[in-house]
Amino acid sequence: MPILRPAPPPGTVPFTAIDRVSGDVAARAQAPPAACVILTVDGPAPALSDLCAYIADRIDRVPVLRYRPDGRRRRWVRIEPFDVRPQIRERELKPGADVRAAALDLPSLPAGRPLWDLTLLHGHAPGEYALCYRSHTMFQDGTAVVGTVEALFGRRRLPEPPPNPGRTGPRAFPLPALRRPARRRRTPWPLPARTPTGRFVMHAVELDTAQLLTVARAGRTTVNQVCLASLTGALRAWTPPDRADRRASLPVQVPMNLWPPERSGALGHHLGLLRVDLPCGAPSPREHLRQVVDQTSERRIALHRALARALAPSVPYALLRTVVGQCERAGVVGQFVTTLRVASGLTVDGAPVRAVAITPAPVPLVRLAVVIVFYGARVTAVASVDAALAGSAAAGPERLGALWRAALTELCALHT
């Protein structure tokens, strides 16, 4: 007989197991694990008071922004009435300053408040300014962050977070048969500097959209698969081993979106993970694309998404905490590649948003994290590299960005 639990009080949402574990990991991190969405906006920077008024006028479109954590009662609590001003800040930069570096150097999130802030960055370049929406990993995952930005500056409207956040999508009964795919024995691609420092270096790279589309059309693949294949070639050149093994691969975790279309309030985490082995040992760009396509087929993603939707709400906190703790004690490190699509046509009080970049949250035991953002006709990737890996690889993440563009150019030449 199912256990009946009392409904939470109005205006509250219980923490999920992933929320609680994310909070545990954050407490041990050297830097606050928060993802930053950086909007590049054309035009003069608004006054801080005007920006606060603009956000206050649109806050009803994003109810999640009113929720703060209550650690003692293990729940999210809605603040009523809600004043946006403590969440919004301003920083004037020197001419030519790096906006992403400034976003990483922001002060801690406001104590006792919702786990997000919005910072106006200006002075770094004439005729433009930047907005940095920062969200703690305990508060929102990448898909929820994008939904929030689309509601603040676009046409999306988010519903109130549901009082029972455990299930966010349809559960298929019966589950599709998950047959373990045949895998060849692979040698791990040897990234140098295996012990993460917890400090990160970031670099953004603009990928050529025309080249991505050329390869995707010629190879009948998705643009995201072309991104992963060209990243494979870049990683192969960035960290060449002393002795190459054609079977060597670099395992990366690719987050899968488990949210329903309306984002279900955009509170918490609703992601699954799909392992993809990037074939860095293979010398051929065509082979990179072929193996990536094999591992990211619609069928495989659908099967893993169905399994994740069925199992994720049932994983208890104690089990998840134990697994994460064992990984930390064993020094298990990982690599993540995330792809996010942002609705085009964002504006800030009528001023057009020209570009969108998302910096990965600095999470312990992650050596390499890449976030690829599709916004309009632009494809912008931000690579976050642990300082130990950045210091031992060839010229750090800046070199990785140049190699990524070169690998894409080579792949495009093979498909024209």
C-alpha positions in Angstrom: 0.0 0.0 0.0 1.5 3.4 -1.0 2.6 5.7 1.8 0.5 8.9 1.9 2.5 12.0 2.7 0.8 15.2 3.7 0.8 18.0 1.1 3.4 20.7 1.7 2.1 24.0 3.0 1.1 26.5 0.3 4.0 28.4 -1.2 6.6 25.7 -0.3 8.3 23.0 -2.4 10.2 20.1 -0.7 13.8 19.6 -1.6 14.4 16.7 -3.9 17.3 14.3 -3.2 19.3 15.9 -6.0 18.7 19.4 -4.4 20.0 18.2 -1.1 23.1 16.5 -2.6 23.8 19.6 -4.7 23.7 21.6 -1.5 26.1 19.2 0.2 28.6 19.4 -2.7 28.3 23.2 -2.9 29.2 23.5 0.8 32.6 21.7 0.1 33.4 23.7 -3.1 36.1 26.3 -3.2 33.9 28.6 -5.3 30.1 29.0 -5.3 28.9 26.5 -7.9 26.7 28.8 -10.0 26.1 28.9 -13.7 26.2 32.3 -15.4 24.1 33.3 -18.4 25.9 36.3 -20.0 23.7 38.4 -22.3 25.4 40.9 -24.6 23.0 43.7 -25.2 23.3 46.5 -27.8 22.9 50.1 -26.7 23.7 52.2 -23.6 23.5 50.6 -20.2 20.4 51.4 -18.2 20.4 52.9 -14.8 20.4 50.3 -12.0 17.0 51.7 -10.8 15.5 51.3 -14.3 16.8 47.7 -14.5 15.3 46.9 -11.1 11.9 48.4 -12.2 12.0 46.4 -15.4 12.7 43.1 -13.6 10.0 43.9 -11.0 7.4 44.4 -13.8 8.2 40.9 -15.2 8.7 39.0 -12.0 5.2 37.5 -12.2 6.3 35.7 -15.4 9.0 33.9 -13.4 7.5 32.8 -10.0 10.5 30.6 -9.2 12.6 33.7 -8.6 10.6 34.4 -5.4 11.7 31.1 -3.7 14.5 30.8 -1.2 15.9 27.7 0.5 15.0 26.7 4.0 17.7 24.3 4.9 16.3 23.4 8.4 12.9 22.4 7.0 14.4 21.1 3.7 12.2 23.0 1.4 11.9 26.0 -0.9 9.8 28.8 0.5 8.1 31.6 -1.5 8.9 35.1 -0.3 5.8 37.4 -0.1 6.1 40.3 -0.7 9.2 40.1 -2.8 11.6 42.9 -3.4 13.9 42.3 -6.4 16.4 45.1 -5.5 18.7 43.0 -3.2 19.1 40.5 -6.1 20.3 43.1 -8.7 23.7 44.6 -8.8 25.9 46.7 -10.9 29.7 46.7 -11.7 31.5 49.2 -13.9 34.4 47.6 -15.8 37.5 49.1 -17.3 37.6 49.5 -21.1 38.6 46.2 -22.7 37.9 44.2 -19.6 36.9 40.5 -20.0 33.2 40.2 -19.2 33.4 36.4 -18.5 36.3 37.0 -16.0 34.2 39.7 -14.3 31.3 37.3 -14.1 33.5 34.7 -12.3 34.7 37.4 -9.8 31.3 38.4 -8.5 30.6 38.5 -4.8 28.7 35.7 -3.1 25.0 35.3 -3.6 22.8 37.3 -1.1 22.5 35.4 2.2 19.0 34.4 3.3 17.6 35.2 -0.2 16.8 33.3 -3.3 19.9 31.6 -4.8 20.2 33.9 -7.9 21.3 37.4 -8.8 21.5 39.6 -11.8 24.5 41.9 -12.4 24.7 44.8 -14.8 28.2 44.9 -16.3 29.2 48.0 -18.4 32.1 50.1 -19.4 34.1 47.3 -21.1 33.0 48.2 -24.7 31.3 51.2 -26.3 27.7 50.7 -27.5 27.0 47.6 -25.5 26.6 46.2 -22.0 26.2 42.8 -20.4 23.8 41.2 -18.0 24.9 38.2 -16.0 22.1 36.0 -14.6 23.7 33.8 -12.0 22.0 30.7 -10.5 23.2 28.3 -7.8 23.4 24.7 -9.0 21.1 23.7 -6.0 18.5 26.1 -7.3 18.4 25.4 -11.0 19.9 23.2 -13.7 20.9 24.5 -17.1 17.5 24.0 -18.7 15.8 25.8 -15.8 18.2 28.7 -16.1 17.5 29.1 -19.8 13.7 29.0 -19.2 14.2 31.7 -16.6 16.1 34.0 -18.9 13.6 33.4 -21.7 10.8 34.5 -19.3 12.6 37.6 -18.1 13.7 38.8 -21.5 11.6 36.9 -24.0 8.1 35.6 -24.6 8.1 32.6 -22.2 5.9 32.6 -19.1 6.7 30.0 -16.4 4.1 28.4 -14.1 4.3 28.3 -10.4 6.7 25.5 -9.2 4.6 22.4 -8.5 4.4 21.4 -4.8 5.5 17.9 -5.6 8.6 18.3 -7.9 9.4 14.6 -8.0 8.1 13.9 -11.5 8.5 16.3 -14.4 7.6 14.3 -17.4 5.5 11.4 -18.7 6.5 8.0 -17.3 6.2 5.3 -19.9 4.7 2.0 -18.9 6.1 -0.4 -19.7 9.6 1.0 -20.0 11.2 0.4 -23.4 13.7 -2.5 -23.3 17.1 -1.2 -22.6 19.5 -3.5 -24.1 23.1 -2.8 -23.3 24.9 -1.9 -26.5 27.8 -3.9 -27.6 31.0 -2.0 -26.7 34.5 -2.5 -27.8 37.1 -2.4 -25.1 38.5 1.1 -25.1 41.6 2.6 -23.8 40.9 5.8 -21.9 42.2 8.9 -23.6 44.9 10.1 -21.2 44.2 13.7 -20.0 47.1 15.0 -18.0 47.0 16.3 -14.4 44.5 13.8 -13.0 44.0 15.6 -9.6 41.6 18.5 -9.9 42.4 21.7 -8.0 38.8 23.1 -7.9 40.0 26.3 -9.6 38.9 26.9 -13.2 40.0 28.8 -16.3 37.3 29.6 -18.9 37.4 30.5 -22.5 34.6 31.2 -25.1 34.7 30.2 -28.7 32.3 31.2 -31.5 31.8 28.3 -33.9 31.1 28.9 -37.6 27.4 28.3 -38.0 27.7 27.9 -41.8 30.3 25.2 -41.4 28.2 23.4 -38.8 25.2 23.4 -41.1 27.2 22.3 -44.1 28.4 19.2 -42.3 25.0 18.4 -40.8 23.3 18.6 -44.1 25.9 16.6 -46.0 26.2 14.0 -43.3 22.5 13.9 -42.4 23.3 14.6 -38.8 22.3 17.1 -36.2 24.3 20.3 -35.6 25.0 19.2 -32.1 26.5 15.9 -33.3 28.9 18.0 -35.5 29.8 20.1 -32.5 30.7 16.9 -30.5 32.7 15.4 -33.5 34.7 18.6 -34.0 35.3 18.9 -30.3 36.7 15.3 -30.4 39.3 16.4 -33.0 40.2 19.4 -30.9 40.7 17.4 -27.8 42.8 14.9 -29.7 45.2 17.7 -30.8 45.0 19.6 -27.5 46.2 16.7 -25.3 48.3 14.4 -27.6 49.5 11.3 -25.8 53.1 10.0 -26.1 51.8 6.9 -27.9 48.5 7.1 -29.8 45.9 4.3 -29.5 43.3 4.3 -32.1 40.7 2.8 -29.7 41.3 5.4 -27.0 38.3 7.5 -26.1 37.4 10.2 -23.6 34.2 9.5 -21.8 32.0 12.6 -21.3 28.6 13.0 -19.6 26.0 14.7 -21.8 23.0 16.0 -19.7 19.6 15.0 -21.0 16.6 17.3 -20.5 13.8 15.6 -18.5 11.6 18.7 -18.1 8.2 19.0 -19.7 7.8 21.7 -22.4 6.6 24.4 -20.0 9.7 23.7 -17.7 7.3 23.0 -14.7 8.3 26.1 -12.8 12.1 25.9 -13.4 13.0 25.0 -9.8 15.6 22.3 -9.1 17.2 19.6 -11.2 15.5 17.4 -13.7 18.3 16.0 -15.9 19.6 12.6 -16.8 23.1 11.8 -18.0 24.1 10.1 -21.2 27.6 8.7 -21.5 29.3 9.4 -24.8 32.8 8.1 -25.5 34.6 10.7 -27.7 36.9 8.7 -30.0 39.9 10.9 -29.6 42.3 8.0 -30.6 40.8 7.8 -34.1 42.8 10.0 -36.5 39.9 10.5 -39.0 37.4 13.3 -38.6 34.9 11.2 -40.5 35.3 8.5 -37.9 34.8 11.0 -35.1 31.5 12.0 -36.6 30.4 8.4 -37.3 31.0 7.2 -33.7 29.4 10.3 -32.2 26.3 9.8 -34.3 26.1 6.1 -33.3 26.2 7.0 -29.6 23.7 10.0 -29.8 21.0 8.5 -32.0 17.4 9.5 -31.3 16.6 6.0 -30.2 19.4 5.8 -27.7 18.6 9.2 -26.2 14.9 8.3 -26.0 15.6 5.0 -24.2 17.9 6.6 -21.6 15.5 9.5 -21.1 12.6 7.2 -20.4 14.7 5.2 -17.9 15.9 8.4 -16.2 12.4 9.7 -15.9 11.2 6.5 -14.3 14.1 6.1 -11.8 15.2 9.6 -10.9 12.2 10.4 -8.6 12.8 7.2 -6.7 16.5 7.6 -5.9 16.7 8.2 -2.1 18.9 11.0 -0.7 21.0 8.6 1.4 22.0 6.5 -1.6 22.8 9.5 -3.8 24.8 11.1 -1.0 26.8 7.8 -0.5 27.6 7.5 -4.2 28.7 11.1 -4.5 30.8 10.8 -1.4 32.5 7.6 -2.6 33.3 9.4 -5.9 34.9 12.3 -4.0 36.9 10.1 -1.8 38.1 8.0 -4.7 39.1 11.1 -6.7 36.8 10.1 -9.6 36.8 12.9 -12.1 34.6 13.6 -15.0 34.0 15.6 -18.1 30.7 17.2 -19.1 29.4 18.6 -22.4 26.0 20.4 -22.3 24.0 21.8 -25.2 21.3 24.4 -24.5 19.1 26.2 -26.9 17.9 29.7 -26.1 14.9 31.2 -27.8 15.9 33.9 -30.3 14.7 37.5 -30.1 15.5 38.3 -26.5 15.4 42.0 -25.5 16.0 44.1 -22.4 13.4 46.8 -22.3 13.4 46.9 -26.1 17.2 46.7 -26.5 18.2 43.6 -28.5 20.3 40.8 -27.0 23.0 40.1 -29.6 24.7 37.1 -28.0 24.2 34.6 -25.2 27.0 32.6 -23.5 26.6 30.3 -20.5 29.6 29.6 -18.2 29.6 26.2 -16.5 29.2 26.1 -12.8 32.6 25.3 -11.1 31.9 21.9 -9.7 34.5 19.8 -7.8 36.0 16.7 -9.5 35.1 18.0 -13.0 38.2 18.6 -15.0 36.5 19.8 -18.2 33.1 21.2 -18.7 31.8 22.6 -22.0 28.4 24.4 -22.5 27.3 24.9 -26.1 24.6 27.5 -26.6 22.5 28.0 -29.7 21.0 31.5 -29.9 19.6 32.7 -33.2 22.3 32.2 -35.9 25.1 32.0 -33.3 26.7 29.0 -31.7 28.8 29.9 -28.7 30.7 27.4 -26.5 32.4 28.1 -23.2 35.0 25.7 -22.0 35.7 25.5 -18.2 39.0 23.7 -17.5 40.4 22.8 -14.1 43.6 24.9 -13.5 45.8 21.7 -13.2 44.6 20.5 -16.6 44.9 24.0 -18.1 48.5 24.3 -16.9 49.5 20.9 -18.3 47.7 21.0 -21.6 49.0 22.9 -24.7 48.4 26.6 -23.9 45.2 26.2 -21.9 41.6 26.6 -23.0 42.4 29.4 -25.5 44.4 26.9 -27.5 41.5 24.4 -27.2 39.2 27.0 -28.7 41.5 27.6 -31.7 41.8 23.8 -32.3 38.0 23.4 -32.1 37.6 25.9 -34.9 40.3 24.2 -36.9 38.8 20.8 -36.4 35.4 22.1 -37.6 37.0 23.6 -40.7 38.7 20.3 -41.5 35.5 18.4 -41.0 33.6 20.9 -43.3 36.2 20.5 -46.0 35.6 16.7 -46.1 31.8 17.3 -46.6 32.0 19.9 -49.4 
